[in-house]
Amino acid sequence: MTSASPRPVLVVDFGAQYAQLIARRVREARVYSEVVPHTASVAEIKAKDPQAIVLSGGPASVYADGAPSLDPALFDLDVPVFGICYGFQAMAQALGGTVEHTGTSEYGRTELHVAGGDLHAELPETQPVWMSHGDAVTAAPDGFDVIASSAGAPVAGFENRARRLAGVQYHPEVLHSPHGQQVLSRFLHEFAGIGATWTAANIAEQLIESVRAQIGDGRAICALSGGVDSAVAAALVQRAIGDRLT
């Protein structure tokens, strides 16, 4: 990470269909994000100096052989963490909560019943969300408030405001959860205390500075395929070095 890069919110990918979408939703909340694999060590995550961490969903059961695991040392970094679906279950398990295969799975549109807390404050007490889970959290870790439930998930959301830790069983990143972006934004801005200051223009300026530093006084050649990617790359390099681009 260069000195010009913003501190990221890291989306830890547990094999989710929606990991990149979560990262996009974080950026839509005007916060810079990056996706990292679940195999990244706590030391590697710490080295990126994240402002917060989001644990993505995933297709596995936390009890399956070879299922992605979560190192409890992650929570010793004193970084705000938000768990989603599988990430929520892995978070609960790592912190001493209970995850069980209850026999009642939920897939698709589900009614969420809000029981309090800050994440869902002033949102409807009953709201539609998008679920995709077989296992369920049946007991929250010590020190956490249960803030939501559903027919198949006794604990569909929890939070510990003092430790800046929270999570939900449903998928807030998809449009089928109409209040999901509000919940994710509330975690980023209110729990994690991150300002809404990042825009796509920021990353363009950072890339231009990076290209300028790499090329220095030299010249560059850019081959255009006619596609969007190469055209954008050429435009950024041209802004960085001007007529020294061929």
N, C-alpha and C positions, 0 to 999 in steps of 0.2 A: 504494500500500500504506500503510495507516495505521500509526501508531506502535504500536498495540495488536496488529497482526497478527504472527504468528510468521514467522520466515524460512522460506520454502517450499523443498521439493524440487520443482524444475521438471521436468515431463515434456514434452519437445519432441516435438511430434506431426508425424511424417513421413507422415501420411495413413493411419495405422494403424487397423485395425478395433478394436484393443484399447487405444487411448490412454487413454480414460477408465477402463478396467479397471486399467491400470497405476497410474493415480493412486489408484484405490480400494485397490489392494494396498499401496501405500505408506502410505495412511492406516490400513490394517489392521495395519501394523507400528508404529502409533502415532506416525507422523510426518506433519506437514502437507504437502500437495502441491497444486500447481496445474498445469494444462495450458496450454502456450503453442504457437503455430504455429511451424513450421520456418522461417517467414519472419522471425521475430523476430531482430533484429540482436544481435551480441555485446554491444553497448552497452546495449540494452534488457534483455537477460538479466542483465547485471551490475547494472543499476539495481534489479532485484528482490532483490539480495543473497541468492542461493540458498545453501542449505546443501549441496546436491548437485544434479546434473542427471542425468536419465534420458533417453536417446535412444530413441524408440519404434521399432517396426517400421514397415513400409510396403510398398505393392505394387510399387514401381518397382525397376528395376535401377540400380545406381549409374552404369552406363555409358549409360543411355538419355538421349536428348535431352530436356532440360528436367527431368531427375530432381532431386529436392531435394538440395541440397548442404549440406555442413557446413563452416563457416569454421574453419580450424585455430586461429585466434586464440582460440577458445573454451577451448582447453587452456592458454592463458596466464593464465587467470583464477585458477588455483590452486584450483579447485573440484573435488571428486570427481565423476567422470562414469562412468555405467554404460550401455553400449550393448546394445540388444536387437534381434536380427534385422537389418533394414535399418540401424538405428542402429548396430549392431555393425560392419557392413560399412563404413558411412560413417566411423565412428570409425577403423577400421583403415586405410582409404585416406588419411584426413586426417593420420594420424600416420606415414605412410610404409610401411605394410604392403601386402600384395598381395591384391587381390580379383579373381577370375577367373570367367568363365562356363565351368565345368568340363564341362558336359553331363550332370552327375549332380545332379538336383534332389531335394529331399526335401519331402514334404507329408504331414502327419499324424504318427502315432505313430512314433518313431524311437528306436533304442538309442543312448544317449550313453555314451562310454567316458571315464571320468575319469582324468586323467593326473597329478593332484597339485594343488598350489595350496591357497589358503585358502578360496576360495568354496565348494568342494565337500568340504572337510575333514570326515571322519567320515560322509560320505554314501556310498551304494553305489557301487562302482567301475563297475558297469554299471547304468544306470537308464533308464526310459522318459521321453522328453520329446516336446514337440509342436514340430515343425519346419514351416516354410513358406518355402522359399527356392529360387531357381534359381542365383544366383551363390553363390560361397563364398570365404571367406578362406583363402588357401593359404599365406600367410606372415605371421606376426605382426609388428607394428612392433618396432624395436630396443628392447631393454630390457623386453620383455614376455615372460612365461612362458606357454607354451601349456598349458592346464589340462584340455582336453577335446577329443575328436574324435568323428566319426561316419562312417558309410560314405560320405556325400556331402559332408562338411565336414572337411577335414584340420585346420582350426583352428575348433573349435566353441566355444571359450572361451579367453580370455586375461586376464591380470591383471598389473598393475604396482603392487605394494603401496606402494612408496615414493612414487609419484605419485598414489596413490588413484584409479587408473583401472582399469576392468575391463569385460568384456562377454561376452555369450553369443549364439550363433547361434539358439538355441531360444527359445521363449516361456515364461519362468518365471511369467508372470502368470495362465496358464490352468490349470484343474484337471487337464488332461491331462499336465501336468508336475508330478508329485506332490511333488517336493522344491523346486519353483520358489520358493515363498514363503520357504522357509528360505534359499535363495540370495540372493533380493532383500533379505531382512531382514539377512542377514550383511553385504551391501554397505553398507546404510544405517547399521547400528549399529557394525560393526567397521571397515570401510574408511573410511567417511565420519565416523565418530565421533559420530553423532547419537543422542541419548537417546530412549528410548521414552516420551515424556511427553504427546503430543498425544492428545486424544479429541474426539469430536463435540461434547461439551459445551463445549469450549474455543471452537469457532467460534460456537456459539450466544451465548455471553457477549460475544464480540467484536462480533457483529451487533447485539446489544442496546445495547452502548456506542456503536456507530456511529449507530444510530437516535436514541438519546438526545441525542447531540451535534448531529445534523442538525436535529432538531425544536426543541431548546432548550426554551423556555417555551411554545411554541405547541401547537396541537392538530393531530390527524390524522384523516383519514377513510379507512376501509378497506372496500372492496367485496368481499364474500365470494361466490365462485362455487359453493361447496360442495365444491370439490376440495381435495386435500391441500396444494398449494402456497399457496393463499390462506389456508387455515386456519393453516398454520404461520407465514406472514407476519404474520397478525393476532395470533397468540399472542406472537410476538417483540415486536411493537410495543406490545402491551398490557403486557408485562413491562417495557418501556422507559419508558412514559409513563403507565401506569395508566389512570385514568378520563378522561384527556384524549384518549383514542381513541374515535371514534364509528364 
